[in-house]
Amino acid sequence: MHPMVLSCLYCVHVYLNLEMILAFAATLVRTLFGFELEPQFNDPYLASSLQDFWSRRWNLVPANILRLTGV
């Protein structure tokens, strides 16, 4: 298989695993403690630019924390 295809498949694999782990953790927290966790991602595969990807779609928690602190 071409190395570029393998690289793309690996990226998809990492994203899906991370998404699955975070969904499981959010469900567990909601069930045990009764509150919602902030979503980590906002459909990063729909990003129209690199800025859109990093600022509005990928790893939202650090971006929200930095935005709240005024940094």
C-alpha positions in Angstrom: 0.0 0.0 0.0 1.2 3.5 -0.7 2.7 5.3 2.3 0.4 8.3 1.9 -2.6 6.1 2.0 -1.3 4.4 5.2 -0.6 7.8 6.7 -4.2 9.0 6.0 -5.6 5.7 7.4 -3.5 6.1 10.5 -4.8 9.7 11.0 -8.4 8.4 10.7 -7.7 5.6 13.1 -6.3 8.0 15.8 -9.2 10.4 15.4 -11.8 7.7 15.6 -10.2 6.0 18.7 -9.9 9.4 20.4 -13.5 10.2 19.6 -14.7 6.8 20.9 -12.8 7.1 24.2 -14.1 10.6 24.8 -17.7 9.6 24.0 -17.4 6.7 26.5 -15.9 9.0 29.2 -18.7 11.6 28.6 -21.4 8.9 28.9 -19.8 7.5 32.1 -19.6 11.0 33.7 -23.2 11.8 32.7 -24.4 8.5 34.1 -22.4 8.6 37.4 -22.4 12.3 38.2 -25.2 13.7 36.2 -23.5 16.5 34.3 -22.3 17.1 30.8 -18.7 17.4 29.7 -17.7 19.9 27.0 -17.3 18.4 23.6 -13.7 18.0 22.5 -14.3 18.3 18.7 -16.7 20.1 16.4 -16.6 18.0 13.2 -12.9 18.7 12.3 -13.3 17.0 9.0 -15.6 19.8 7.8 -13.0 22.6 8.3 -12.6 24.9 5.4 -9.2 26.2 6.4 -6.3 25.6 8.8 -7.4 28.4 11.0 -11.0 27.0 11.1 -9.6 23.6 12.0 -7.4 24.8 14.9 -9.6 27.5 16.3 -13.1 26.2 16.0 -13.1 22.5 15.4 -10.2 20.7 17.0 -9.4 20.3 20.7 -12.0 22.9 21.9 -11.3 22.7 25.6 -7.9 24.5 25.6 -9.2 27.1 23.2 -12.2 27.8 25.4 -10.0 28.0 28.5 -7.6 30.4 26.8 -10.5 32.5 25.5 -12.0 32.7 29.0 -8.7 33.9 30.6 -8.2 36.6 28.0 -4.9 35.2 26.6 
